[in-house]
Amino acid sequence: MHTSEMITTRVGRRICPHLSVNVSSLDPKAVYSIVIDLVQLQPNAMTYNRNGTWTFRESTAQYPPPEGT
């Protein structure tokens, strides 16, 4: 089972911090697929505070190791 942790906002679910990707020089007649695989590197979870800082919080969730490790 794969899960993700996101901040839910009024406009829907967004990844925080924001992910930005720029793709250029593609063939306009071709069809492309873009896949982004987000892998948890640390067992810690972080919380974004109202004062604009990140703090670690205890995480009890257990995630499977990424494939190929």
PQR file with spaces between the fields and no chain letter, atoms N, CA, C, O and H, PARSE charges and radii, in Angstrom:
ATOM       1  N    MET     1       0.846   -1.181    0.000 -0.4000 1.5000
ATOM       2  CA   MET     1       0.000    0.000    0.000 -0.0000 2.0000
ATOM       3  C    MET     1       0.886    1.238    0.000  0.5500 1.7000
ATOM       4  O    MET     1       1.825    1.336    0.790 -0.5500 1.4000
ATOM       5  N    HIS     2       0.589    2.172   -0.879 -0.4000 1.5000
ATOM       6  CA   HIS     2       1.334    3.422   -0.941 -0.0000 2.0000
ATOM       7  C    HIS     2       0.466    4.528   -0.366  0.5500 1.7000
ATOM       8  O    HIS     2      -0.721    4.624   -0.677 -0.5500 1.4000
ATOM       9  H    HIS     2      -0.174    2.092   -1.520  0.4000 1.0000
ATOM      10  N    THR     3       1.054    5.347    0.459 -0.4000 1.5000
ATOM      11  CA   THR     3       0.331    6.482    1.017 -0.0000 2.0000
ATOM      12  C    THR     3       1.175    7.729    0.849  0.5500 1.7000
ATOM      13  O    THR     3       2.384    7.641    0.637 -0.5500 1.4000
ATOM      14  H    THR     3       2.019    5.269    0.711  0.4000 1.0000
ATOM      15  N    SER     4       0.560    8.864    0.939 -0.4000 1.5000
ATOM      16  CA   SER     4       1.293   10.125    0.893 -0.0000 2.0000
ATOM      17  C    SER     4       0.710   11.061    1.933  0.5500 1.7000
ATOM      18  O    SER     4      -0.462   10.959    2.296 -0.5500 1.4000
ATOM      19  H    SER     4      -0.423    8.935    1.111  0.4000 1.0000
ATOM      20  N    GLU     5       1.529   11.957    2.397 -0.4000 1.5000
ATOM      21  CA   GLU     5       1.087   12.931    3.383 -0.0000 2.0000
ATOM      22  C    GLU     5       1.109   14.293    2.720  0.5500 1.7000
ATOM      23  O    GLU     5       2.156   14.753    2.262 -0.5500 1.4000
ATOM      24  H    GLU     5       2.481   12.040    2.102  0.4000 1.0000
ATOM      25  N    MET     6      -0.037   14.934    2.670 -0.4000 1.5000
ATOM      26  CA   MET     6      -0.138   16.228    2.014 -0.0000 2.0000
ATOM      27  C    MET     6      -0.918   17.187    2.895  0.5500 1.7000
ATOM      28  O    MET     6      -1.699   16.776    3.754 -0.5500 1.4000
ATOM      29  H    MET     6      -0.887   14.561    3.041  0.4000 1.0000
ATOM      30  N    ILE     7      -0.694   18.453    2.669 -0.4000 1.5000
ATOM      31  CA   ILE     7      -1.486   19.480    3.325 -0.0000 2.0000
ATOM      32  C    ILE     7      -2.746   19.671    2.484  0.5500 1.7000
ATOM      33  O    ILE     7      -2.656   19.874    1.273 -0.5500 1.4000
ATOM      34  H    ILE     7      -0.060   18.787    1.972  0.4000 1.0000
ATOM      35  N    THR     8      -3.906   19.610    3.110 -0.4000 1.5000
ATOM      36  CA   THR     8      -5.154   19.821    2.388 -0.0000 2.0000
ATOM      37  C    THR     8      -5.535   21.289    2.491  0.5500 1.7000
ATOM      38  O    THR     8      -5.628   21.843    3.586 -0.5500 1.4000
ATOM      39  H    THR     8      -3.979   19.446    4.093  0.4000 1.0000
ATOM      40  N    THR     9      -5.753   21.908    1.350 -0.4000 1.5000
ATOM      41  CA   THR     9      -6.110   23.320    1.307 -0.0000 2.0000
ATOM      42  C    THR     9      -7.494   23.469    0.688  0.5500 1.7000
ATOM      43  O    THR     9      -8.103   22.480    0.280 -0.5500 1.4000
ATOM      44  H    THR     9      -5.678   21.458    0.460  0.4000 1.0000
ATOM      45  N    ARG    10      -7.981   24.673    0.618 -0.4000 1.5000
ATOM      46  CA   ARG    10      -9.306   24.913    0.042 -0.0000 2.0000
ATOM      47  C    ARG    10      -9.356   24.562   -1.436  0.5500 1.7000
ATOM      48  O    ARG    10     -10.416   24.198   -1.948 -0.5500 1.4000
ATOM      49  H    ARG    10      -7.487   25.477    0.950  0.4000 1.0000
ATOM      50  N    VAL    11      -8.227   24.665   -2.130 -0.4000 1.5000
ATOM      51  CA   VAL    11      -8.219   24.365   -3.562 -0.0000 2.0000
ATOM      52  C    VAL    11      -7.865   22.910   -3.833  0.5500 1.7000
ATOM      53  O    VAL    11      -7.670   22.532   -4.988 -0.5500 1.4000
ATOM      54  H    VAL    11      -7.367   24.960   -1.714  0.4000 1.0000
ATOM      55  N    GLY    12      -7.778   22.095   -2.803 -0.4000 1.5000
ATOM      56  CA   GLY    12      -7.493   20.682   -2.994 -0.0000 2.0000
ATOM      57  C    GLY    12      -6.204   20.271   -2.327  0.5500 1.7000
ATOM      58  O    GLY    12      -5.681   20.976   -1.464 -0.5500 1.4000
ATOM      59  H    GLY    12      -7.936   22.402   -1.865  0.4000 1.0000
ATOM      60  N    ARG    13      -5.700   19.132   -2.731 -0.4000 1.5000
ATOM      61  CA   ARG    13      -4.474   18.614   -2.125 -0.0000 2.0000
ATOM      62  C    ARG    13      -3.261   19.148   -2.868  0.5500 1.7000
ATOM      63  O    ARG    13      -3.200   19.130   -4.097 -0.5500 1.4000
ATOM      64  H    ARG    13      -6.125   18.559   -3.432  0.4000 1.0000
ATOM      65  N    ARG    14      -2.315   19.614   -2.101 -0.4000 1.5000
ATOM      66  CA   ARG    14      -1.075   20.116   -2.675 -0.0000 2.0000
ATOM      67  C    ARG    14       0.096   19.550   -1.901  0.5500 1.7000
ATOM      68  O    ARG    14       0.017   19.350   -0.689 -0.5500 1.4000
ATOM      69  H    ARG    14      -2.364   19.628   -1.103  0.4000 1.0000
ATOM      70  N    ILE    15       1.170   19.296   -2.599 -0.4000 1.5000
ATOM      71  CA   ILE    15       2.393   18.868   -1.945 -0.0000 2.0000
ATOM      72  C    ILE    15       3.072   20.110   -1.390  0.5500 1.7000
ATOM      73  O    ILE    15       3.151   21.131   -2.072 -0.5500 1.4000
ATOM      74  H    ILE    15       1.234   19.459   -3.584  0.4000 1.0000
ATOM      75  N    CYS    16       3.547   20.033   -0.192 -0.4000 1.5000
ATOM      76  CA   CYS    16       4.227   21.162    0.422 -0.0000 2.0000
ATOM      77  C    CYS    16       5.554   20.672    0.971  0.5500 1.7000
ATOM      78  O    CYS    16       5.535   19.719    1.750 -0.5500 1.4000
ATOM      79  H    CYS    16       3.483   19.203    0.362  0.4000 1.0000
ATOM      80  N    PRO    17       6.674   21.223    0.641 -0.5600 1.5000
ATOM      81  CA   PRO    17       6.856   22.382   -0.238  0.2800 2.0000
ATOM      82  C    PRO    17       6.508   22.044   -1.687  0.5500 1.7000
ATOM      83  O    PRO    17       6.462   20.878   -2.080 -0.5500 1.4000
ATOM      84  N    HIS    18       6.267   23.085   -2.460 -0.4000 1.5000
ATOM      85  CA   HIS    18       5.796   22.931   -3.829 -0.0000 2.0000
ATOM      86  C    HIS    18       6.851   22.291   -4.718  0.5500 1.7000
ATOM      87  O    HIS    18       8.049   22.524   -4.554 -0.5500 1.4000
ATOM      88  H    HIS    18       6.304   24.032   -2.141  0.4000 1.0000
ATOM      89  N    LEU    19       6.394   21.494   -5.647 -0.4000 1.5000
ATOM      90  CA   LEU    19       7.247   20.849   -6.629 -0.0000 2.0000
ATOM      91  C    LEU    19       7.097   21.599   -7.941  0.5500 1.7000
ATOM      92  O    LEU    19       5.980   21.831   -8.403 -0.5500 1.4000
ATOM      93  H    LEU    19       5.422   21.304   -5.781  0.4000 1.0000
ATOM      94  N    SER    20       8.212   21.978   -8.542 -0.4000 1.5000
ATOM      95  CA   SER    20       8.183   22.717   -9.795 -0.0000 2.0000
ATOM      96  C    SER    20       9.021   21.977  -10.830  0.5500 1.7000
ATOM      97  O    SER    20      10.168   21.616  -10.564 -0.5500 1.4000
ATOM      98  H    SER    20       9.120   21.790   -8.167  0.4000 1.0000
ATOM      99  N    VAL    21       8.450   21.754  -12.009 -0.4000 1.5000
ATOM     100  CA   VAL    21       9.141   21.043  -13.085 -0.0000 2.0000
ATOM     101  C    VAL    21       8.990   21.848  -14.365  0.5500 1.7000
ATOM     102  O    VAL    21       7.906   22.349  -14.666 -0.5500 1.4000
ATOM     103  H    VAL    21       7.519   22.047  -12.225  0.4000 1.0000
ATOM     104  N    ASN    22      10.085   21.972  -15.122 -0.4000 1.5000
ATOM     105  CA   ASN    22      10.062   22.671  -16.397 -0.0000 2.0000
ATOM     106  C    ASN    22      10.502   21.692  -17.477  0.5500 1.7000
ATOM     107  O    ASN    22      11.616   21.170  -17.424 -0.5500 1.4000
ATOM     108  H    ASN    22      10.965   21.565  -14.877  0.4000 1.0000
ATOM     109  N    VAL    23       9.639   21.438  -18.455 -0.4000 1.5000
ATOM     110  CA   VAL    23       9.948   20.520  -19.546 -0.0000 2.0000
ATOM     111  C    VAL    23       9.924   21.316  -20.841  0.5500 1.7000
ATOM     112  O    VAL    23       8.996   22.087  -21.086 -0.5500 1.4000
ATOM     113  H    VAL    23       8.734   21.862  -18.498  0.4000 1.0000
ATOM     114  N    SER    24      10.950   21.128  -21.674 -0.4000 1.5000
ATOM     115  CA   SER    24      11.003   21.872  -22.934 -0.0000 2.0000
ATOM     116  C    SER    24      11.567   20.997  -24.047  0.5500 1.7000
ATOM     117  O    SER    24      12.056   19.894  -23.803 -0.5500 1.4000
ATOM     118  H    SER    24      11.704   20.501  -21.475  0.4000 1.0000
ATOM     119  N    SER    25      11.490   21.504  -25.260 -0.4000 1.5000
ATOM     120  CA   SER    25      12.049   20.871  -26.468 -0.0000 2.0000
ATOM     121  C    SER    25      11.443   19.498  -26.754  0.5500 1.7000
ATOM     122  O    SER    25      12.149   18.588  -27.189 -0.5500 1.4000
ATOM     123  H    SER    25      11.093   22.400  -25.459  0.4000 1.0000
ATOM     124  N    LEU    26      10.152   19.345  -26.513 -0.4000 1.5000
ATOM     125  CA   LEU    26       9.476   18.086  -26.810 -0.0000 2.0000
ATOM     126  C    LEU    26       8.827   18.159  -28.191  0.5500 1.7000
ATOM     127  O    LEU    26       8.517   19.241  -28.688 -0.5500 1.4000
ATOM     128  H    LEU    26       9.579   20.084  -26.159  0.4000 1.0000
ATOM     129  N    ASP    27       8.630   17.011  -28.790 -0.4000 1.5000
ATOM     130  CA   ASP    27       7.961   16.921  -30.081 -0.0000 2.0000
ATOM     131  C    ASP    27       6.466   17.148  -29.866  0.5500 1.7000
ATOM     132  O    ASP    27       5.835   16.376  -29.144 -0.5500 1.4000
ATOM     133  H    ASP    27       8.882   16.132  -28.386  0.4000 1.0000
ATOM     134  N    PRO    28       5.880   18.184  -30.472 -0.5600 1.5000
ATOM     135  CA   PRO    28       4.461   18.479  -30.237  0.2800 2.0000
ATOM     136  C    PRO    28       3.513   17.394  -30.764  0.5500 1.7000
ATOM     137  O    PRO    28       2.348   17.356  -30.367 -0.5500 1.4000
ATOM     138  N    LYS    29       3.991   16.517  -31.647 -0.4000 1.5000
ATOM     139  CA   LYS    29       3.140   15.452  -32.191 -0.0000 2.0000
ATOM     140  C    LYS    29       3.251   14.154  -31.400  0.5500 1.7000
ATOM     141  O    LYS    29       2.495   13.214  -31.647 -0.5500 1.4000
ATOM     142  H    LYS    29       4.937   16.548  -31.969  0.4000 1.0000
ATOM     143  N    ALA    30       4.167   14.091  -30.470 -0.4000 1.5000
ATOM     144  CA   ALA    30       4.378   12.881  -29.672 -0.0000 2.0000
ATOM     145  C    ALA    30       3.518   12.908  -28.413  0.5500 1.7000
ATOM     146  O    ALA    30       3.041   13.963  -27.996 -0.5500 1.4000
ATOM     147  H    ALA    30       4.781   14.854  -30.269  0.4000 1.0000
ATOM     148  N    VAL    31       3.329   11.744  -27.820 -0.4000 1.5000
ATOM     149  CA   VAL    31       2.599   11.610  -26.561 -0.0000 2.0000
ATOM     150  C    VAL    31       3.606   11.220  -25.488  0.5500 1.7000
ATOM     151  O    VAL    31       4.410   10.309  -25.687 -0.5500 1.4000
ATOM     152  H    VAL    31       3.716   10.887  -28.159  0.4000 1.0000
ATOM     153  N    TYR    32       3.563   11.901  -24.363 -0.4000 1.5000
ATOM     154  CA   TYR    32       4.525   11.675  -23.291 -0.0000 2.0000
ATOM     155  C    TYR    32       3.804   11.322  -21.998  0.5500 1.7000
ATOM     156  O    TYR    32       2.650   11.697  -21.787 -0.5500 1.4000
ATOM     157  H    TYR    32       2.910   12.640  -24.201  0.4000 1.0000
ATOM     158  N    SER    33       4.502   10.599  -21.146 -0.4000 1.5000
ATOM     159  CA   SER    33       4.053   10.337  -19.780 -0.0000 2.0000
ATOM     160  C    SER    33       5.139   10.829  -18.844  0.5500 1.7000
ATOM     161  O    SER    33       6.325   10.600  -19.080 -0.5500 1.4000
ATOM     162  H    SER    33       5.439   10.294  -21.318  0.4000 1.0000
ATOM     163  N    ILE    34       4.736   11.494  -17.797 -0.4000 1.5000
ATOM     164  CA   ILE    34       5.678   11.955  -16.781 -0.0000 2.0000
ATOM     165  C    ILE    34       5.282   11.306  -15.464  0.5500 1.7000
ATOM     166  O    ILE    34       4.131   11.395  -15.037 -0.5500 1.4000
ATOM     167  H    ILE    34       3.773   11.680  -17.605  0.4000 1.0000
ATOM     168  N    VAL    35       6.241   10.657  -14.827 -0.4000 1.5000
ATOM     169  CA   VAL    35       5.998    9.977  -13.562 -0.0000 2.0000
ATOM     170  C    VAL    35       6.933   10.558  -12.518  0.5500 1.7000
ATOM     171  O    VAL    35       8.132   10.700  -12.759 -0.5500 1.4000
ATOM     172  H    VAL    35       7.176   10.584  -15.174  0.4000 1.0000
ATOM     173  N    ILE    36       6.394   10.890  -11.372 -0.4000 1.5000
ATOM     174  CA   ILE    36       7.192   11.389  -10.252 -0.0000 2.0000
ATOM     175  C    ILE    36       6.981   10.430   -9.090  0.5500 1.7000
ATOM     176  O    ILE    36       5.853   10.227   -8.640 -0.5500 1.4000
ATOM     177  H    ILE    36       5.420   10.774  -11.176  0.4000 1.0000
ATOM     178  N    ASP    37       8.056    9.852   -8.615 -0.4000 1.5000
ATOM     179  CA   ASP    37       8.003    8.890   -7.520 -0.0000 2.0000
ATOM     180  C    ASP    37       8.580    9.547   -6.273  0.5500 1.7000
ATOM     181  O    ASP    37       9.777    9.827   -6.217 -0.5500 1.4000
ATOM     182  H    ASP    37       8.972   10.017   -8.980  0.4000 1.0000
ATOM     183  N    LEU    38       7.746    9.794   -5.283 -0.4000 1.5000
ATOM     184  CA   LEU    38       8.191   10.407   -4.035 -0.0000 2.0000
ATOM     185  C    LEU    38       8.479    9.306   -3.032  0.5500 1.7000
ATOM     186  O    LEU    38       7.604    8.499   -2.719 -0.5500 1.4000
ATOM     187  H    LEU    38       6.773    9.568   -5.329  0.4000 1.0000
ATOM     188  N    VAL    39       9.698    9.272   -2.532 -0.4000 1.5000
ATOM     189  CA   VAL    39      10.140    8.221   -1.629 -0.0000 2.0000
ATOM     190  C    VAL    39      10.547    8.842   -0.307  0.5500 1.7000
ATOM     191  O    VAL    39      11.290    9.823   -0.279 -0.5500 1.4000
ATOM     192  H    VAL    39      10.409    9.928   -2.786  0.4000 1.0000
ATOM     193  N    GLN    40      10.064    8.276    0.787 -0.4000 1.5000
ATOM     194  CA   GLN    40      10.418    8.766    2.114 -0.0000 2.0000
ATOM     195  C    GLN    40      11.854    8.357    2.414  0.5500 1.7000
ATOM     196  O    GLN    40      12.173    7.168    2.419 -0.5500 1.4000
ATOM     197  H    GLN    40       9.461    7.479    0.765  0.4000 1.0000
ATOM     198  N    LEU    41      12.724    9.337    2.664 -0.4000 1.5000
ATOM     199  CA   LEU    41      14.129    9.070    2.943 -0.0000 2.0000
ATOM     200  C    LEU    41      14.424    8.987    4.428  0.5500 1.7000
ATOM     201  O    LEU    41      15.395    8.346    4.832 -0.5500 1.4000
ATOM     202  H    LEU    41      12.465   10.303    2.660  0.4000 1.0000
ATOM     203  N    GLN    42      13.604    9.623    5.242 -0.4000 1.5000
ATOM     204  CA   GLN    42      13.808    9.622    6.683 -0.0000 2.0000
ATOM     205  C    GLN    42      12.519    9.163    7.360  0.5500 1.7000
ATOM     206  O    GLN    42      11.433    9.362    6.816 -0.5500 1.4000
ATOM     207  H    GLN    42      12.815   10.143    4.914  0.4000 1.0000
ATOM     208  N    PRO    43      12.624    8.553    8.537 -0.5600 1.5000
ATOM     209  CA   PRO    43      11.416    8.106    9.231  0.2800 2.0000
ATOM     210  C    PRO    43      10.680    9.253    9.925  0.5500 1.7000
ATOM     211  O    PRO    43       9.657    9.025   10.572 -0.5500 1.4000
ATOM     212  N    ASN    44      11.177   10.457    9.802 -0.4000 1.5000
ATOM     213  CA   ASN    44      10.591   11.604   10.504 -0.0000 2.0000
ATOM     214  C    ASN    44       9.507   12.259    9.657  0.5500 1.7000
ATOM     215  O    ASN    44       9.554   12.216    8.428 -0.5500 1.4000
ATOM     216  H    ASN    44      12.008   10.642    9.277  0.4000 1.0000
ATOM     217  N    ALA    45       8.550   12.853   10.316 -0.4000 1.5000
ATOM     218  CA   ALA    45       7.545   13.682    9.665 -0.0000 2.0000
ATOM     219  C    ALA    45       7.792   15.110   10.124  0.5500 1.7000
ATOM     220  O    ALA    45       8.282   15.343   11.228 -0.5500 1.4000
ATOM     221  H    ALA    45       8.513   12.888   11.314  0.4000 1.0000
ATOM     222  N    MET    46       7.449   16.056    9.269 -0.4000 1.5000
ATOM     223  CA   MET    46       7.660   17.458    9.623 -0.0000 2.0000
ATOM     224  C    MET    46       6.337   18.201    9.555  0.5500 1.7000
ATOM     225  O    MET    46       5.447   17.851    8.780 -0.5500 1.4000
ATOM     226  H    MET    46       7.051   15.867    8.372  0.4000 1.0000
ATOM     227  N    THR    47       6.226   19.227   10.376 -0.4000 1.5000
ATOM     228  CA   THR    47       5.042   20.075   10.418 -0.0000 2.0000
ATOM     229  C    THR    47       5.462   21.500   10.098  0.5500 1.7000
ATOM     230  O    THR    47       6.457   21.997   10.626 -0.5500 1.4000
ATOM     231  H    THR    47       6.949   19.512   11.006  0.4000 1.0000
ATOM     232  N    TYR    48       4.692   22.160    9.221 -0.4000 1.5000
ATOM     233  CA   TYR    48       4.963   23.558    8.878 -0.0000 2.0000
ATOM     234  C    TYR    48       4.193   24.438    9.848  0.5500 1.7000
ATOM     235  O    TYR    48       2.973   24.320    9.967 -0.5500 1.4000
ATOM     236  H    TYR    48       3.884   21.757    8.792  0.4000 1.0000
ATOM     237  N    ASN    49       4.898   25.316   10.536 -0.4000 1.5000
ATOM     238  CA   ASN    49       4.292   26.170   11.558 -0.0000 2.0000
ATOM     239  C    ASN    49       3.837   27.492   10.967  0.5500 1.7000
ATOM     240  O    ASN    49       4.291   27.902    9.898 -0.5500 1.4000
ATOM     241  H    ASN    49       5.889   25.412   10.439  0.4000 1.0000
ATOM     242  N    ARG    50       2.953   28.139   11.663 -0.4000 1.5000
ATOM     243  CA   ARG    50       2.435   29.438   11.215 -0.0000 2.0000
ATOM     244  C    ARG    50       3.516   30.508   11.130  0.5500 1.7000
ATOM     245  O    ARG    50       3.368   31.482   10.392 -0.5500 1.4000
ATOM     246  H    ARG    50       2.584   27.806   12.531  0.4000 1.0000
ATOM     247  N    ASN    51       4.599   30.335   11.878 -0.4000 1.5000
ATOM     248  CA   ASN    51       5.672   31.333   11.835 -0.0000 2.0000
ATOM     249  C    ASN    51       6.639   31.080   10.679  0.5500 1.7000
ATOM     250  O    ASN    51       7.664   31.754   10.576 -0.5500 1.4000
ATOM     251  H    ASN    51       4.719   29.544   12.478  0.4000 1.0000
ATOM     252  N    GLY    52       6.323   30.107    9.799 -0.4000 1.5000
ATOM     253  CA   GLY    52       7.117   29.879    8.600 -0.0000 2.0000
ATOM     254  C    GLY    52       8.298   28.947    8.777  0.5500 1.7000
ATOM     255  O    GLY    52       9.221   28.962    7.962 -0.5500 1.4000
ATOM     256  H    GLY    52       5.490   29.560    9.883  0.4000 1.0000
ATOM     257  N    THR    53       8.292   28.134    9.826 -0.4000 1.5000
ATOM     258  CA   THR    53       9.388   27.200   10.050 -0.0000 2.0000
ATOM     259  C    THR    53       8.869   25.767   10.038  0.5500 1.7000
ATOM     260  O    THR    53       7.677   25.525   10.232 -0.5500 1.4000
ATOM     261  H    THR    53       7.542   28.122   10.489  0.4000 1.0000
ATOM     262  N    TRP    54       9.776   24.821    9.810 -0.4000 1.5000
ATOM     263  CA   TRP    54       9.461   23.397    9.836 -0.0000 2.0000
ATOM     264  C    TRP    54       9.984   22.804   11.125  0.5500 1.7000
ATOM     265  O    TRP    54      11.098   23.123   11.542 -0.5500 1.4000
ATOM     266  H    TRP    54      10.744   25.018    9.653  0.4000 1.0000
ATOM     267  N    THR    55       9.202   21.941   11.769 -0.4000 1.5000
ATOM     268  CA   THR    55       9.661   21.235   12.963 -0.0000 2.0000
ATOM     269  C    THR    55       9.381   19.745   12.788  0.5500 1.7000
ATOM     270  O    THR    55       8.401   19.352   12.156 -0.5500 1.4000
ATOM     271  H    THR    55       8.298   21.682   11.430  0.4000 1.0000
ATOM     272  N    PHE    56      10.261   18.924   13.359 -0.4000 1.5000
ATOM     273  CA   PHE    56      10.072   17.479   13.307 -0.0000 2.0000
ATOM     274  C    PHE    56       8.992   17.074   14.295  0.5500 1.7000
ATOM     275  O    PHE    56       8.890   17.635   15.385 -0.5500 1.4000
ATOM     276  H    PHE    56      11.058   19.242   13.873  0.4000 1.0000
ATOM     277  N    ARG    57       8.190   16.096   13.905 -0.4000 1.5000
ATOM     278  CA   ARG    57       7.233   15.511   14.828 -0.0000 2.0000
ATOM     279  C    ARG    57       7.384   14.003   14.741  0.5500 1.7000
ATOM     280  O    ARG    57       7.881   13.471   13.748 -0.5500 1.4000
ATOM     281  H    ARG    57       8.274   15.639   13.019  0.4000 1.0000
ATOM     282  N    GLU    58       6.960   13.341   15.765 -0.4000 1.5000
ATOM     283  CA   GLU    58       7.100   11.894   15.816 -0.0000 2.0000
ATOM     284  C    GLU    58       6.136   11.238   14.837  0.5500 1.7000
ATOM     285  O    GLU    58       4.954   11.578   14.801 -0.5500 1.4000
ATOM     286  H    GLU    58       6.557   13.774   16.571  0.4000 1.0000
ATOM     287  N    SER    59       6.636   10.310   14.053 -0.4000 1.5000
ATOM     288  CA   SER    59       5.810    9.603   13.088 -0.0000 2.0000
ATOM     289  C    SER    59       5.703    8.140   13.491  0.5500 1.7000
ATOM     290  O    SER    59       6.716    7.484   13.734 -0.5500 1.4000
ATOM     291  H    SER    59       7.596   10.034   14.083  0.4000 1.0000
ATOM     292  N    THR    60       4.484    7.628   13.562 -0.4000 1.5000
ATOM     293  CA   THR    60       4.281    6.223   13.910 -0.0000 2.0000
ATOM     294  C    THR    60       3.995    5.383   12.674  0.5500 1.7000
ATOM     295  O    THR    60       3.895    4.159   12.765 -0.5500 1.4000
ATOM     296  H    THR    60       3.661    8.160   13.365  0.4000 1.0000
ATOM     297  N    ALA    61       3.863    6.030   11.520 -0.4000 1.5000
ATOM     298  CA   ALA    61       3.564    5.295   10.289 -0.0000 2.0000
ATOM     299  C    ALA    61       4.787    4.510    9.829  0.5500 1.7000
ATOM     300  O    ALA    61       5.918    4.987    9.918 -0.5500 1.4000
ATOM     301  H    ALA    61       3.945    7.024   11.446  0.4000 1.0000
ATOM     302  N    GLN    62       4.544    3.318    9.344 -0.4000 1.5000
ATOM     303  CA   GLN    62       5.610    2.477    8.809 -0.0000 2.0000
ATOM     304  C    GLN    62       5.416    2.359    7.300  0.5500 1.7000
ATOM     305  O    GLN    62       4.356    1.939    6.836 -0.5500 1.4000
ATOM     306  H    GLN    62       3.625    2.931    9.272  0.4000 1.0000
ATOM     307  N    TYR    63       6.428    2.726    6.549 -0.4000 1.5000
ATOM     308  CA   TYR    63       6.362    2.666    5.098 -0.0000 2.0000
ATOM     309  C    TYR    63       7.298    1.583    4.589  0.5500 1.7000
ATOM     310  O    TYR    63       8.367    1.374    5.164 -0.5500 1.4000
ATOM     311  H    TYR    63       7.289    3.067    6.926  0.4000 1.0000
ATOM     312  N    PRO    64       6.918    0.890    3.522 -0.5600 1.5000
ATOM     313  CA   PRO    64       7.812   -0.132    2.978  0.2800 2.0000
ATOM     314  C    PRO    64       9.036    0.524    2.352  0.5500 1.7000
ATOM     315  O    PRO    64       8.957    1.666    1.898 -0.5500 1.4000
ATOM     316  N    PRO    65      10.171   -0.181    2.321 -0.5600 1.5000
ATOM     317  CA   PRO    65      11.356    0.403    1.691  0.2800 2.0000
ATOM     318  C    PRO    65      11.128    0.563    0.195  0.5500 1.7000
ATOM     319  O    PRO    65      10.362   -0.197   -0.397 -0.5500 1.4000
ATOM     320  N    PRO    66      11.785    1.547   -0.429 -0.5600 1.5000
ATOM     321  CA   PRO    66      11.618    1.733   -1.867  0.2800 2.0000
ATOM     322  C    PRO    66      12.128    0.516   -2.635  0.5500 1.7000
ATOM     323  O    PRO    66      13.046   -0.174   -2.191 -0.5500 1.4000
ATOM     324  N    GLU    67      11.531    0.269   -3.772 -0.4000 1.5000
ATOM     325  CA   GLU    67      11.952   -0.860   -4.602 -0.0000 2.0000
ATOM     326  C    GLU    67      13.374   -0.641   -5.090  0.5500 1.7000
ATOM     327  O    GLU    67      13.766    0.481   -5.407 -0.5500 1.4000
ATOM     328  H    GLU    67      10.786    0.830   -4.133  0.4000 1.0000
ATOM     329  N    GLY    68      14.135   -1.710   -5.146 -0.4000 1.5000
ATOM     330  CA   GLY    68      15.492   -1.620   -5.662 -0.0000 2.0000
ATOM     331  C    GLY    68      16.525   -1.233   -4.630  0.5500 1.7000
ATOM     332  O    GLY    68      17.672   -0.967   -4.987 -0.5500 1.4000
ATOM     333  H    GLY    68      13.816   -2.622   -4.888  0.4000 1.0000
ATOM     334  N    THR    69      16.150   -1.193   -3.339 -0.4000 1.5000
ATOM     335  CA   THR    69      17.145   -0.839   -2.315 -0.0000 2.0000
ATOM     336  C    THR    69      17.595   -2.066   -1.573  0.5500 1.7000
ATOM     337  O    THR    69      18.429   -1.972   -0.673 -0.5500 1.4000
ATOM     338  H    THR    69      15.218   -1.410   -3.049  0.4000 1.0000
